[in-house]
Amino acid sequence: MVEAESAGSRPAARVNPFAEEVLAHHGITWSGRTPKHVDDVMAQPFDLAITVCDNARDACPIFPNARAHVHWGLPDPADHTEPEAARGAFAIAYASLSARVTALLALPLESMSPAELSAAAAQIHAGSPAA
């Protein structure tokens, strides 16, 4: 079983409506959820922590209880405020992350060591088109 958490270093008061729109387009209901700060999930034990922060602007958090870590840096789609640009940016981010997560879930996760998992996740990122 795979469980996922999502949190940010500067969470907004509410989920970006363009993010909700893109998720809804893909059949994912996200309304009613509240953005979390990374401090809210930092202490949880993770088999793999994936950070996606924009290296040019943010220092990515370190998850001390994660067995493995990978950075899948992406531009922040919330930087776009014009509606069509924002929709496009969130659609690109969704497509990029969806492809990477699909590739990750195809791996034999239960039998991989932390080093193997980190390396495989890094390879998935390296082989993915930039968002």
N, C-alpha and C positions, 0 to 999 in steps of 0.2 A: 504494500500500500504506500502511496506517495501522498504526503501532506505538504501544503505550501503556505507560506505566510508572505505578506507584502507590507513593507513599511518604508518610510522615507526619513531623510535627515531634516527635512523642512516640510512636514506634511501640511497640506492646506486644511481649511476648516471643513471642507466637503470634497468628495470625489469629483474630479473634473467632469463636467457634463459631456464633453466630447469623448472622454475615455468611456463613460457609461454608454454613449451612443454606439461607439465601435464595438464594445463588448456585446451589447444587445443585438447588433447586426450579426454576430457570430453565435447567438443563442445563449449568451452568458448574462444572467441577471446580476447586476451589481448594485442596484439602487438600495438605499437604506444602510449601506455600509459607511463606516467612518474611517478616514485615513489614520494610520498608526504611525507613531514615531519609532525609529529603530530601537530606542531605549526600551520600548514595550516588549520587544521580542529578543533583545540581545542575549539574555540569559538562557534562552531555550537551547536544548541540544539539537543540532541539525546534522544530518549526514552530509549535506552539501549546502553551503551558503553561496548564493549567486548575487553579486552586486552588479547593478546596471547604471550607477551614477556616471555623470559626465565628468571625466577626469579633468577637463579644463576648468571646471568650476568648483567641484566638491571633492573633499577628501572622503574616500569610501570608508565606511565603518568596518571594523574588524569584529568578527563574531568569535569570541574566545571558546565557545562550546561547539563550534562546527568542526566536524572531523575532516572536512575538505572544503576548499574555497575556489571559486573561479570568478573572474571579472568579465562580464559581457557588456562592456561600456556602450551606451547608446545616447544619442542626443535626447534631451528632455523635450518631449512633444508639448509639454505645458508651456514652453517658451513662446509658442504661437498663440496669438490672441485673435487674429482674424479668423472667422469661423471656417472657411474652406481650407485655409492653411492648417488650422488646428485639426480638423477632421482628417486631412491627408497625413499629417505627422503622426497622429494616433494610429491610423490604419497601418502606416509603415512600421511603427514600433510593434504593433500587434503581430503583423506578419513575420517580422524578424524574430520576435520572442517565441511565437507559436512554432515556427520551423525548428528553432533550437531546442525547445522543450520536447517536441515530437522526437527529434533525434536522440535526446538524452533518455527519454523513456523507452527507447528501443534497445538500450544497453542492458546487460545483465547486472543491474544495480546491486542486487543482494549479494552477489559474489565478488564485487570489486573492492579492492583495498582503497583507503582514502587517497593514496597517491595515484592509483589507477583512475579513480573517479575524477580527481582534479585534472589529470592529464587529458582524459577523454572529453571532459567538458570544455577545456581550453581548446582542444582540437575542433570541437563542434563550432565554437566561436570563430576560430581562425578560418574555417571553411565556409562560413556564412557570409552572404553579401552584407555590406555595411548598410545600416539603416539611415 
